[in-house]
Amino acid sequence: EDFPYNAETITWLADGSGLYFTSCVKALTGIYQVNLADKSIRLVVQDQFDFDGVQLAEERLITTYKSMSMPNEIVSVNPQDGTYKQLSFENKHLLDKITMGKVEERWIKTVDNKDMHMWVVYPPNFDSTKTYPALLFCLGGPQGTLSQNWSYRWNFQLMAANDYIVILPNRRGTTAFGQEWTDQISGDYPGLNMQDYFSSVNEMKKEKYVGKVGAVGASYGGYSVFYLAGIHKGMFSAFIAHAGIFNQEHMYMTTEEMWFPHWDNGGAPWDDNPVANRHYSSSPHKLVKNWNTPILITHGEMDYRVPVDQGMAAFNAAQALGVPSELLLFPGENHWILKPQNSIQWNRVFYSWLDKWLKN
């Protein structure tokens, strides 16, 4: 009960004396063991990978692991000393042909002098004497963590391979840094987590090799992009929002997940309390008159989490204001772009837009 992180994927020890579980702690998902007799918790293994839930195999634990630079592979773990051995090499013939970018861990100070974790992914064959455009990735959720996960949708090594430095801050609301850090974002969407984004970019802008900066994100990350577009005062040179929340009031009444904005927004748009009043009065669409930065908006038309009219409204507003903007809709996709050919098209448009505004 005093473990300050989430516990997931529980497996009993063979003799029933305890449990193995996984937990994401400070942006790395490791394997842990709890002894039921004294409630002690022991870290079995943690490295710059995300480990998944385990299966027992006599004296070993069998699981999968991955990183930002490697899709899932099967791995065997010694639960006594934490050593591990990779068993499968399903993607080796492909990975051997690819130069991955360096993944760096940083800790920086926030505006209220707290410590914030961030990952930075550099282009392959990075040269610090050159100047590179950078991308701020705005996490969805808003609860979640930027850990050593592999994604076939928002792939950070693919961004780096297109010669972008990728900035990945674990801002307020992420789940691997204690409950207080996670809970702070609820009721404060327009607040400290937005300042955390500015802090991460300001930190990277101290480096001479960082040039123009864009911001990209989906879902709450799309909300973040729409909100940043109204307050950034020239920090960003381009934006991309996928499935983003644009009008908080309308979204509340159309989403299939109404309980979620009800909790995070402090209630409904008609609830007269300080949290709800601030949230709905600070909706990104209320700041659209400040938009002046090129923005690409993408959305799936079968999205019931953040319905497609959110993206359409944001695009129409940008067009009406004369802001350079494009809209890409996928009739057969939901909250995520999942079909292979659609993913290829999405990526083509994604990088074409960024290259146009960040590399010239």
N, C-alpha and C positions, 0 to 999 in steps of 0.2 A: 504493500500500500504506500510505501514511501519511495518507490522507484519513480523518478520524475519523467520517465519517457514512456512511449507506447509499447505494449507487448503484443506480438502477433505470432501467427503460425506455430501453435503450441503442439509439442510432441512429448509424450510420456517417456521417461527413462524406462529401460527394460524391467527393472525391479520395482517400479512404481514409487521410488523414493523422491522423485523430483520431476522437473519439466525442463525441456529445452524450448527456447523461444527465440524469435528474432526481434531486434529493436533497432530503430534508426536513432543513433546517438551522435550528435554534432556532425550530421550529414553523411554518416557512414552506417550502413546496416550490417550489424554483426550478429553472431550467434551467442546466446547466453544460456546459463543453466541456473535454475533456482532449486535449492534444497528445501523440501517441505518441512523438515524437522526444525530448522532454525531460521528459515526464510532468507538465508543468505543467497546472494546473487553473484555469480562468477561469469566473467567474460571468457568465452571459449575461444573465439577468433574474431578479429576485426582487422581489415587491411583496406587498401584503396579500391575496394570492390563493395558491391551490395550482395550479401549472402541471403539465400532464401531458406524457407522452412526445411527441416531435416527429416530424413527417414533413417531408421536404425539398420545397420548392417554389421551384426556381431560387434566387434570392437571399434567400428568406424561409424561415422555419420556421412550419409550421402545426400547431397543437395546440388543446387545450381548456384552459380554466381555470375555477375556481369559488372561492367563498368561503363563509363562514358565512351570508352575506346574498344569495347568488346561485347558482342551479344552473349546471351546465356550459353554457358557450357556446364557440364556435369563435373562436380568436384567431390573428392573424398577428404574428410576432415578427421584428424585424430583429436577426440574430445579431451584427452589428458593434457596435451601440450600445445594444442592449437595449430599444429602444422597441417598443411593441406597439400593435396596433389590433384591436378587437373586430370580428369579421365577421358573426356571427350574433346575432340578437336574438329567439330563440325564445320567451322568457318575458317580453319587455318589456311586453306588453299586460297581464300579470298583475302584474309587479313594480311597474309605475307606479301601481298601486292600493293598494300595501302600504307602510306606514311601517315600516321596519326599525329595530331598536334599535341603539344605538351599540355597537361592538365595541372594547374597550380592552385594550391589552397592559400587563401589570405584571410586575415582577421583585420577589420577596420573599426573605427569609432563612428558611432551614430551621432545625430545632433544632440541627443540627451546623454552622450558620453557612455553608451553601452557598447559592448563588443558584438560585432556582427560578422558572421562567417560568410565567405563568398568563394566560389570557384571561378577561375579564369581559364579559358581554353584558347590556346594560341594557334595560329595557322601552322601547318607543317613547314618545316625548314624556316622557322621564324627568324628574322633578322632585326635585331633591336635598333639598327641604324636606319631602318626604313620606317615609313609611316603607314599605318593600317587603319581602315575604318573599323569601328567597334559596334557591337550589338548588345544592348541591354535586353536580357530575357526576363519578362515579367511573368512570374509563376501564376498558374491558375489555382483554383481551390475555393477561397484563398488559402485554406489550410492544406499543408503538404510540405514536401521538402525537396530541394534540389540536392539529391544524393548521387552516388555513383550508379545511376540507372542508365539503361540503354533504351532509346526510343526510336521507333521506325517512323514517327511523325515529326517531332521536333528534335532533330538529331544535331547535337552541338558540334560533333566532329565534322559533319557535313557543312555546317556554317563556317567552321574554321577552315575547311578545305577550300571554301570560296573566298579565302583571304580576309576573313573577319576575325577580330579578337572578340570572344564571347564573354560577356560579363554576367555572372550568375549569382546574385546576392540572395542569401537566405534571410529575407527581410521579416519584419514583424508578421506573425501569423503562421510561420513555418513550424513544423511539429517535432523537430529533433533537438530542441534547445530548452526544454522545460515547459511546463503548462502555462506559466505567466507569459512567456514569449508568444506562445500559440494563441492564447485567449485575447491578447491585447488588440488584435485586429477587429474582433467582433464589436461593432458599434463605432469603429474608427476607420472605415474604409478611406476617407479623404485625408487621414492624418499621418501618423508617424511612419507607416509603411511607405507612403509616397516620399517622405523625406529620406527614408532608407535607400530608395532608388537613386535619389539625387546624390546621397553620400557615396554610393558605390561608383557612380559615374565620375564624380569629382575626384575620387581617389585614383581612378584609372587615368583621368585627364592630366594628372601630375606626370605621367610617363610621356616622354617626347615622341614615342612611337604610336601614340593614339591620335587619330585624326577625327574625322566626322563620326558622330554617334547616332545610331538609330535605336528605336525601341520597338520590340515585338512581343506578342503574347496572345493567349487564347483564354476564353471564358472570363474568370476574374482577371487574368492577364490582359484580355481585351478591354475590360473595364479600366484597368490601369492605364493602358495606352490611350483610351479616350479621355481619361481624366488628366493624364500628363499633358496631352495635347492642349489642354486649356490653361495650364499653369507653368509650363516649362521655361518660358521666356528665352527661347533660343538655344537651349541645351541640346536639343535633338534636331537632326536634319531630315529625318524620315520616320514614318510610323507604319506598322502593320498590325491590324487587330483582327483576330479570328474569333467568331462566335462571342463577341464582346457585349457586355451590358452597357447600353447607351442611356436609356431612360429608366431609372430605377423604379419610378412609380408604375409605369406601364408593364415593366418586366415582372413586378410583383404579382400582377393580376393575370399574367399569361403563362408563367412558368408551370411545369408539371411538378416542381419541387418547392411548393410555396412555403413549407415549414422552414426552409433554409434561409431565404432572405428575411423571413419573419424574425428568426433568431438573430441573424447578423446585423440587420438594419434597425433593430430595436422595436419592431412591430410593423404594422401596416401603414400605408401613406396617410390614413385618416386618424392614426393614433397620435394624440397630442402629448408627446413626452420629449424631453430634450434630445435623446439619441435619435429617435425617428425623425424629428423635425430637422436635425442637422443632416442626417443621411439623405433624405429626399430633397432637401433644399440644395444639397451639394452634388446632386446627380450630374454625371458628365454632360448631359445635354443642356444643363443650365449654364455651362461655361463655353458653349460652342462658339459664341461670338468672338472668343479669343483665338480660335483655330487659325493658323497661318502656315502650317507645315504639311508637306505632301503626305497623304495617308492612303494606304491600300486596305480595303475591308473585304474579308472573305467569310463565307457562312454556308452552312448546310441547310437546305430548305426543309428538311425533316427534323430539325433541331427543336425539341420540346423543352429542353433545359433553359436555353436562352433563345427564344423564338427568332426566326429569320428577320422579322420586321425591325428588330433592334439594329441589325447591320444595314438594312435598307434605309432606315431613318438617319443613321449616322452619315451614310453616303449622300443622301439627298441634302442634308444640312451642309456638308462639305462642298457639294456642287453649288448650292445656292450662295455660299459665301465666296465662291471663286477659288477655293483651295484645291490644288492639284490632287486628284483622287481617282481611284478605280474601285470597282466592285466586282468580285468574282463569287458567283453562287453555284452550288452543287445541288441539283434537284433531288438526287438520290442519296444524299449523305445526311447524317444527324449531327450531333455535337462534335463529332470527330470526322476527319477525312480518312476513310479506311480502305476504300477500294484502290488497288494498285495503280490503275491508269489515272484515277483522279488524284492520287498522291503525286504522281509524276507531274501532272499539270499544275497542281498547287505549288510544287517546288519550283517549277519553271517560272511561274508568275512571281513567286516570292523573291527569288534571286534577281530576276530581271528588274523588279521594282527597287530593290535595295541598291543594285549596281548603278541604276540610273541616278539616284539621288545621293549616294554616299561615296561613289568612286570617281566623281567628276569635280 
